[in-house]
Amino acid sequence: MTFFWGKWKSSSKKKQVSKSPPAQQGGATEASGASATHNADSLPGIHDQEIAPYDPHVRVLKGGHWPNIIPKDADWDVFQRYFDAFLANYVETNWDQANILRKHFHAMLPDAMKTCSSTDGSMTDMWKDVKTAVHQSAEVRAATGLSNIVPPDNIHRMQKGDPLWVGDIYSSEMVTEALRKSGINHKEGENYLDFGCSSGSLIRILKAVHPKSQFYGVDPIESAIDWASDNIKGAQFSVSAANPPLRFSDNMFDGVTAISIWSHFADFSALEWFDEMHRIIKPGGWLFFTTHGLNSILHNLVHKRKSPKRVRALFEGLLGADFVFEETVKRSEKDQSLLDVAWGNSYFRPDWVMKNLCDKWDILFFHQGKNQNNQDLYVLRPKNF
Ligand SMILES: C[S@@+](CC[C@H](N)C(=O)[O-])C[C@H]1O[C@@H](n2cnc3c(N)ncnc32)[C@H](O)[C@@H]1O
């Protein structure tokens, strides 16, 4: 079941909408802020609805499979208990940070550049050492394979504001750790793709760790791809379209990473892109991706990104449906992303993944809320047919 939130503009996405229309997915609801007070019967294909009392932007189905899980007068403790109970099966807690890359790069620094001890210094300090050394010393750059080039402000990247930026270290550690926990061992010479690579922040670190592998990056933002092509050596970047296919041949990749990409696709687009990944990933290869899940909803509240009312509505939405789509992403802010109806904020549960992907994929690994205490993380492997 999919819950759509936002005005559906089917005109610019006719092909995909007709393939998997939102209103036909298990009686899913569709709503927009503008039309939320309309009589539900006036919407084609949607009947028997009522407006949820706590949020005018959300319509829920009467009775049936939409559980009235949170009473309308529930307080936060009640909400939290429901939240915890629902997550109990999925949450994995208290994992040690692997810090694989930090140790790797810190060990490559000359002693004079280590201001903290490599054994008992805090991990943040260790990275500060590495970054400072990378920025100051050509020898360290040569030894680590890291570069000190920072994209200018007008070039898309997610981590702004770090003067010692050398790339997306946090994400590379997350990928490395998840692959290790999935039992995946890197082999020299493999082909990797970062899907939605922006200006190549992840690739530049992974390339330094695995210099003998081939790295490819694709993204629809041309200026980010141009910058990455000009400044990140040893990797191949190209502009991709909003919709599949990519220009790559079948079974080309040993692994694909995609951070904060499936957190934005509408469900029909998400499924099309999973199929495309299945086509380009070799048998035995892997797909690492992150997406919004239940943790993200709480994260929105804690970081005051959405009102409590909206958060609660979203939470109820994701309890009642396994996929929720908000067509309300602020496109101009960080993403400069596509004006595409299939790109918004999506939230999905592991059971959506199981239901929709398990005929073609094995789930090797799942970590709830791992990415920045926000997004869920999955590692999948294509099934052999
Ligand atoms: C939230 S950013 C994440 C960027 C990068 N993966 C990271 O973690 O820093 C989303 C990225 O997805 C890209 N994007 C938008 N539509 C896409 C599509 N259809 N296929 C691939 N990437 C897309 C955006 O241009 C943007 O760079």
The ligand as an SDF file (V2000), in Angstrom:
LIG
                    3D

 27 29  0  0  0  0  0  0  0  0999 V2000
   20.2820   14.1930   -1.1880 C   0  0  0  0  0  0  0  0  0  0  0  0
   21.3780   14.3070   -2.5080 S   0  0  0  0  0  0  0  0  0  0  0  0
   22.5530   13.0390   -2.1280 C   0  0  0  0  0  0  0  0  0  0  0  0
   23.8360   13.1980   -2.8550 C   0  0  0  0  0  0  0  0  0  0  0  0
   24.9140   12.1900   -2.4810 C   0  0  0  0  0  0  0  0  0  0  0  0
   24.4970   10.8340   -2.7290 N   0  0  0  0  0  0  0  0  0  0  0  0
   25.3090   12.3780   -1.0460 C   0  0  0  0  0  0  0  0  0  0  0  0
   24.9580   11.5360   -0.1960 O   0  0  0  0  0  0  0  0  0  0  0  0
   25.9890   13.3880   -0.7660 O   0  0  0  0  0  0  0  0  0  0  0  0
   20.4260   13.6040   -3.7940 C   0  0  0  0  0  0  0  0  0  0  0  0
   21.1520   13.5030   -5.1020 C   0  0  0  0  0  0  0  0  0  0  0  0
   20.3720   12.7340   -6.0020 O   0  0  0  0  0  0  0  0  0  0  0  0
   20.4450   13.3380   -7.2620 C   0  0  0  0  0  0  0  0  0  0  0  0
   19.2970   12.8960   -8.0860 N   0  0  0  0  0  0  0  0  0  0  0  0
   18.1140   13.5100   -8.2900 C   0  0  0  0  0  0  0  0  0  0  0  0
   17.3450   12.7710   -9.1250 N   0  0  0  0  0  0  0  0  0  0  0  0
   18.0640   11.6730   -9.4370 C   0  0  0  0  0  0  0  0  0  0  0  0
   17.8280   10.5550  -10.2800 C   0  0  0  0  0  0  0  0  0  0  0  0
   16.6770   10.3950  -10.9460 N   0  0  0  0  0  0  0  0  0  0  0  0
   18.7970    9.6350  -10.4040 N   0  0  0  0  0  0  0  0  0  0  0  0
   19.9590    9.7680   -9.7240 C   0  0  0  0  0  0  0  0  0  0  0  0
   20.2350   10.8080   -8.9120 N   0  0  0  0  0  0  0  0  0  0  0  0
   19.3010   11.7490   -8.7700 C   0  0  0  0  0  0  0  0  0  0  0  0
   20.4610   14.8120   -6.9390 C   0  0  0  0  0  0  0  0  0  0  0  0
   20.9170   15.5620   -8.0320 O   0  0  0  0  0  0  0  0  0  0  0  0
   21.3850   14.8490   -5.7530 C   0  0  0  0  0  0  0  0  0  0  0  0
   22.7320   14.9500   -6.1120 O   0  0  0  0  0  0  0  0  0  0  0  0
  1  2  1  0
  2  3  1  0
  2 10  1  0
  3  4  1  0
  4  5  1  0
  5  6  1  0
  5  7  1  0
  7  8  2  0
  7  9  1  0
 10 11  1  0
 11 12  1  0
 11 26  1  0
 12 13  1  0
 13 14  1  0
 13 24  1  0
 14 15  1  0
 14 23  1  0
 15 16  2  0
 16 17  1  0
 17 18  1  0
 17 23  2  0
 18 19  1  0
 18 20  2  0
 20 21  1  0
 21 22  2  0
 22 23  1  0
 24 25  1  0
 24 26  1  0
 26 27  1  0
M  CHG  2   2   1   9  -1
M  END
$$$$
